Amino acid sequence: MIFVIDDDKIMAECIARACEPREVAVFANAIDAVNALNDGLPDLIFLDILLDGPDGFTFLNEIVSYADTAQIPVVIVSSLDFAERDLTNYGVVGILDKNKMTPQEIKDYVERYCQ
């Protein structure tokens, strides 16, 4: 299972398609995604930072506060520049620039982190 958390419906759909044939759950906000963690943990999360409501950093802070969810690899998908930030303490394994990313980059993360 892969979580895609992005309030841009078109972007979320594009990421989800690139993850096929894996099972994907798409969330438009962090609250719904956190609630879904009670039903099972994903193998990988693609996370936008600028979300309506609680932002992506709020979501990251929530999941790293629990031992089981802190182990989930997260790929940030954003148009913001994170080049100078070390986000490994949040479980971030990669950053994709929304303006430049390709479906193959998404597939590479899926292949690397999904069994």
Backbone as numpy.savetxt, mean C-alpha at the origin, in Angstrom:
# Nx Ny Nz CAx CAy CAz Cx Cy Cz
-3.35 -12.16 -0.73 -4.20 -10.98 -0.73 -3.31 -9.74 -0.73
-3.69 -8.77 -1.52 -2.99 -7.49 -1.61 -4.00 -6.39 -1.31
-3.60 -5.42 -0.49 -4.43 -4.24 -0.24 -3.91 -3.10 -1.12
-4.84 -2.40 -1.75 -4.54 -1.16 -2.45 -5.35 -0.08 -1.76
-4.67 0.91 -1.20 -5.35 1.98 -0.47 -5.05 3.29 -1.19
-6.07 3.78 -1.89 -5.92 5.00 -2.68 -7.30 5.59 -2.93
-7.46 6.87 -2.66 -8.76 7.50 -2.87 -8.99 7.92 -4.32
-8.00 7.76 -5.16 -8.15 7.99 -6.60 -8.59 6.67 -7.22
-9.86 6.57 -7.55 -10.44 5.31 -8.02 -9.73 4.76 -9.25
-9.37 5.62 -10.19 -8.71 5.17 -11.41 -7.32 4.63 -11.10
-6.57 5.34 -10.25 -5.23 4.87 -9.87 -5.32 3.53 -9.13
-6.27 3.42 -8.22 -6.43 2.17 -7.46 -6.75 1.01 -8.41
-7.59 1.27 -9.39 -7.95 0.23 -10.36 -6.74 -0.18 -11.19
-5.93 0.77 -11.59 -4.72 0.46 -12.36 -3.74 -0.39 -11.56
-3.55 -0.05 -10.31 -2.66 -0.83 -9.45 -3.22 -2.24 -9.27
-4.52 -2.34 -9.02 -5.15 -3.64 -8.83 -5.01 -4.52 -10.07
-5.17 -3.94 -11.24 -5.01 -4.71 -12.48 -3.59 -5.22 -12.65
-2.63 -4.41 -12.26 -1.23 -4.83 -12.38 -0.91 -5.97 -11.41
-1.71 -6.14 -10.37 -1.49 -7.20 -9.39 -2.12 -8.53 -9.80
-2.92 -8.52 -10.85 -3.58 -9.75 -11.29 -2.55 -10.80 -11.65
-2.80 -12.04 -11.37 -4.07 -12.65 -10.96 -4.24 -12.76 -9.45
-3.44 -12.09 -8.68 -3.57 -12.12 -7.22 -4.90 -11.51 -6.79
-5.36 -11.95 -5.63 -6.58 -11.37 -5.05 -6.23 -10.01 -4.47
-7.06 -9.01 -4.79 -6.79 -7.63 -4.38 -8.04 -7.05 -3.71
-7.84 -6.35 -2.61 -8.90 -5.59 -1.96 -8.54 -4.11 -2.08
-9.45 -3.32 -2.61 -9.22 -1.89 -2.82 -10.00 -1.10 -1.78
-9.31 -0.12 -1.18 -9.92 0.74 -0.17 -9.69 2.20 -0.54
-10.71 3.01 -0.37 -10.61 4.44 -0.68 -10.14 5.25 0.51
-10.06 4.62 1.69 -9.61 5.35 2.87 -8.92 4.41 3.86
-8.18 5.00 4.77 -7.39 4.24 5.73 -8.27 3.52 6.76
-9.38 4.10 7.12 -10.24 3.50 8.15 -10.78 2.16 7.68
-11.29 2.10 6.45 -11.80 0.84 5.93 -10.70 -0.21 5.83
-9.51 0.22 5.45 -8.38 -0.72 5.34 -7.99 -1.27 6.70
-7.93 -0.43 7.72 -7.59 -0.89 9.07 -8.65 -1.88 9.56
-9.91 -1.57 9.33 -10.98 -2.48 9.74 -10.89 -3.82 9.04
-10.47 -3.82 7.78 -10.35 -5.06 7.01 -9.23 -5.95 7.52
-8.27 -5.39 8.23 -7.18 -6.19 8.78 -7.69 -7.23 9.78
-8.85 -6.99 10.36 -9.44 -7.95 11.29 -9.90 -9.22 10.58
-10.12 -9.14 9.28 -10.59 -10.29 8.51 -9.45 -11.12 7.93
-8.24 -10.63 8.04 -7.07 -11.33 7.52 -6.02 -10.34 7.07
-4.77 -10.75 7.19 -3.67 -9.86 6.86 -3.25 -10.04 5.40
-3.00 -8.94 4.73 -2.53 -9.03 3.34 -1.05 -9.39 3.30
-0.62 -9.86 2.14 0.79 -10.15 1.93 1.57 -8.88 1.60
0.86 -7.88 1.06 1.49 -6.66 0.58 0.45 -5.55 0.56
0.90 -4.32 0.81 0.02 -3.15 0.76 0.63 -2.10 -0.15
-0.17 -1.61 -1.10 0.17 -0.43 -1.89 -0.61 0.72 -1.28
0.09 1.77 -0.82 -0.52 2.82 -0.01 -0.24 4.21 -0.56
-1.31 4.94 -0.84 -1.20 6.36 -1.15 -1.07 7.11 0.18
-0.35 8.20 0.18 -0.18 8.98 1.41 -1.26 10.03 1.57
-1.61 10.71 0.50 -2.60 11.78 0.56 -4.00 11.20 0.36
-4.59 10.78 1.46 -5.92 10.19 1.45 -6.94 11.14 2.07
-8.20 10.99 1.68 -9.27 11.69 2.38 -9.39 11.08 3.77
-9.62 11.92 4.77 -9.67 11.42 6.15 -8.27 11.20 6.67
-8.09 10.19 7.52 -6.73 9.91 8.01 -5.80 9.60 6.84
-4.61 10.20 6.86 -3.69 10.02 5.73 -2.91 8.71 5.85
-2.06 8.49 4.86 -1.27 7.27 4.82 -0.33 7.11 6.00
0.19 8.21 6.51 1.08 8.10 7.67 0.32 7.67 8.92
-0.92 8.11 9.04 -1.77 7.65 10.15 -1.97 6.14 10.05
-2.23 5.67 8.83 -2.38 4.23 8.61 -1.08 3.50 8.98
0.06 4.00 8.52 1.34 3.37 8.84 1.59 3.32 10.34
1.30 4.41 11.04 1.47 4.43 12.49 0.60 3.38 13.17
-0.60 3.20 12.65 -1.51 2.21 13.23 -0.98 0.79 13.03
-0.56 0.47 11.81 -0.15 -0.93 11.58 1.19 -1.27 12.24
2.08 -0.31 12.40 3.36 -0.65 13.05 3.23 -0.77 14.57
2.08 -0.41 15.11 1.90 -0.49 16.56 1.49 -1.89 17.02
1.28 -2.82 16.09 0.93 -4.21 16.43 1.92 -5.15 15.77
2.36 -6.14 16.51 3.42 -7.05 16.02 3.03 -7.76 14.73
1.79 -8.22 14.63 1.42 -8.98 13.42 1.31 -8.10 12.19
0.73 -6.92 12.32 0.58 -6.04 11.15 1.87 -5.29 10.82
2.76 -5.15 11.79 4.02 -4.45 11.54 4.90 -5.18 10.54
4.63 -6.46 10.33 5.44 -7.27 9.42 4.98 -7.19 7.96
3.88 -6.51 7.70 3.35 -6.44 6.34 4.18 -5.46 5.52
4.73 -5.88 4.39 5.48 -4.95 3.55 4.54 -3.93 2.90
5.00 -2.68 2.86 4.20 -1.58 2.32 4.99 -0.89 1.21
4.31 -0.64 0.10 4.88 0.14 -0.99 4.10 1.45 -1.05
4.81 2.56 -0.86 4.18 3.88 -0.97 3.99 4.19 -2.45
2.79 4.66 -2.78 2.48 5.08 -4.15 2.03 6.53 -4.04
2.88 7.46 -4.45 2.59 8.87 -4.21 3.27 9.76 -5.24
2.73 10.94 -5.39 3.39 11.94 -6.22 4.31 12.82 -5.38
4.32 12.61 -4.07 5.21 13.35 -3.17 6.62 12.78 -3.27
7.61 13.61 -2.95 9.01 13.19 -3.01 9.46 12.69 -1.64
9.78 11.42 -1.56 10.24 10.81 -0.31 11.70 10.43 -0.36
12.45 10.99 -1.28 13.85 10.62 -1.48 14.70 10.79 -0.21
14.40 11.77 0.58 15.23 12.06 1.76 14.70 11.42 3.04
13.63 10.66 2.95 13.02 10.09 4.15 13.29 8.59 4.24
13.67 8.16 5.42 13.84 6.74 5.69 12.56 6.22 6.32
11.82 5.43 5.58 10.52 4.94 6.04 10.55 3.44 6.39
11.74 2.87 6.51 11.85 1.44 6.78 11.25 1.06 8.13
11.27 1.96 9.10 10.66 1.67 10.41 9.15 1.49 10.30
8.56 1.94 9.22 7.12 1.79 8.98 6.82 0.55 8.13
7.80 -0.24 7.83 7.58 -1.41 7.00 7.58 -1.11 5.52
8.01 0.10 5.17 8.01 0.51 3.76 9.18 -0.16 3.05
8.85 -0.93 2.02 9.87 -1.66 1.26 10.15 -1.00 -0.09
9.38 0.00 -0.44 9.60 0.69 -1.70 8.68 1.88 -1.86
9.07 2.74 -2.79 8.29 3.94 -3.10 8.16 4.04 -4.61
6.91 4.18 -5.06 6.64 4.36 -6.48 6.09 5.76 -6.71
6.65 6.44 -7.68 6.18 7.77 -8.05 4.97 7.61 -8.97
3.83 8.13 -8.56 2.60 7.99 -9.36 2.76 8.53 -10.77
3.63 9.50 -10.94 3.80 10.13 -12.25 4.71 9.34 -13.19
5.47 8.39 -12.63 6.46 7.68 -13.45 6.37 6.16 -13.37
5.60 5.62 -12.44 5.61 4.18 -12.23 5.00 3.43 -13.42
5.42 2.18 -13.53 4.93 1.33 -14.61 4.25 0.09 -14.01
3.39 -0.55 -14.77 2.79 -1.80 -14.28 3.84 -2.84 -13.92
4.95 -2.87 -14.65 5.99 -3.86 -14.34 6.60 -3.62 -12.97
6.75 -2.37 -12.55 7.28 -2.09 -11.22 6.33 -2.64 -10.15
5.05 -2.49 -10.37 4.07 -3.04 -9.43 4.17 -4.56 -9.40
4.22 -5.17 -10.57 4.35 -6.64 -10.67 5.61 -7.13 -9.97
6.70 -6.38 -10.08 7.94 -6.77 -9.42 7.77 -6.87 -7.90
7.07 -5.90 -7.31 6.81 -5.96 -5.86 5.91 -7.13 -5.53
4.89 -7.37 -6.33 3.98 -8.49 -6.11 4.75 -9.81 -6.14
5.60 -9.98 -7.14 6.37 -11.22 -7.24 7.33 -11.39 -6.06
7.89 -10.29 -5.60 8.86 -10.35 -4.52 8.22 -10.65 -3.18
7.02 -10.12 -2.90 6.45 -10.21 -1.56 5.22 -11.10 -1.41
4.67 -11.59 -2.49 3.47 -12.42 -2.41 3.82 -13.86 -2.76
3.49 -14.75 -1.88 3.80 -16.17 -2.09 2.74 -16.85 -2.92
